[in-house]
Amino acid sequence: MNLESDRRPLNPEAVVEEREDPWAIPELVDEGKRWKDLNRREKAVRVLWSWIGKPVLLLGCLYIFICSLSLLGSAFQLLGGKSAGEAFQSNQIITNPIAGVMIGILATVLVQSSSTTTSIVVAMVSSESRFE
């Protein structure tokens, strides 16, 4: 009979310490070259990429995102027009505020972006007011 395996620890915290934490953040290790080990060309590339390249890339992506929202809003203005505004105003279910909130939540879930949904709604409202 093995008495070692039958014994339980007296301190329950001792068991917790032995387990590996699945949510533990691994320690980050820098695998790149150190600055003093780089030659002039590598230093120039690193500075240009980190100080100029990344901000330009970020601003470019932001510009493309804003342009795509503008394009989406223009498309809804063309598709919406006066007939879509009349269809939304004449429907009894859509005039209910609770149903409007539910439709907004559904649209946000389907599009996966609250910014896109908001820009679509703003475009539809502006296209409706322009054709009155």
N, C-alpha and C positions, 0 to 999 in steps of 0.2 A: 504494500500500500504506500503510495507516494503522498506524503503529507505536504510537500511543497506546493503541489498543484491545487490541493484542497483549501489552502489558506487564502483568505481574502484580505486585502490591505485594510488596516484600521482607518486610514484616512481616505475618504472618497475622492479628495482632490488629487491624490497621487495617481489615480487611474486616469484622470483627465489630462494630467501632464504628460503621460506616456503616449497618448494618441496624437496623431499629426493633425494639425488644424487645416481643414480643406480650404478655408478662406484666408489663409496666411498669404501675404503679398511676398512674392519672391524678391530677393535682393537684386537690384539692378547692377549689372556689371558692364563697364565700358569696354567694348571690344575693339574700338578704333585706335588709330595711332595717336600718340601724345603729340602735342604741339611742337615740342622741341625735336621730335623725330621726323617731322615733315620737312621736305625741301621747299624751295620758294614757290614752285608751281603748285604743289599740293596745298600750301598755305593760302595762295591766292584763290584757288578753286573753293576751298572751304569758306573763306571770308565772303566771296562773291555769292556763293549759294546760300549761306545762312543769313547774310545781311541784306542781300539784294534779291536773290532768286525766290526765296520763300515768301517774302511780303508781296512781291509782284504776282506770284502765282495765287496767293490768297486773294488779292484785290481782283485779279482776273476772274477767278471762280465766283466771287461775290457779284461782279458785274454781269457775268453770264446768268447767274441766278435771278438777278433783278430784271434783266432783259427778258428772260423766259416768263416771269410773272407778268410783265407788261404785255408780252405777246399773247399769253393766255387770257388776260383781261380783254384785249382787243378782239380776240376770237369769240369770246362770249358776248361782247357787244354786237358783233356781226350776227352771230347765231341767235342771240336773245331777241333783240329788237322789240317792237311794239306788241307783236302777237304773244311772245312769251310773257311779257308783263301783264297782258290781259288774262292769260291763262292762269297765272298765279293769283291775280286779284279776284277772279270769279270763282275760284275753288273754295268751298266752305271749310274744308279740313285744313288747308294751308293757312287760312287767316287766324286759326287758333294759335295762340302764343306757345302753348306746350308742344303742339305738333311742330311748330317752327324750330323749337329748341332740339327736338328729337331728329328732325331732318338735318339740322346743322351738325349734330353729333355724328349722325350716320355719314354725312358727306365728309367730315373730318377723318373718320375712321377709314372710309374707302380711299380717300386721297392720301392718307398717311401724313398730312401736313396741315397744320392750322393756318400757316401763312398763306398757302395756296388757296385754301377754302375762303379765307378772309378776302384775298384779292379777287376771287371769283364773285363773291357776294357784292363787293364794292363795285366791280365792273357791271354786274347785272343791275344794281341800283342806279348807277350813273347812266346806263344805256336806257333804262326805263324813264328817267327824268328828262332825258334829252329828246325823247320822241313824243312827249305829251303835248 
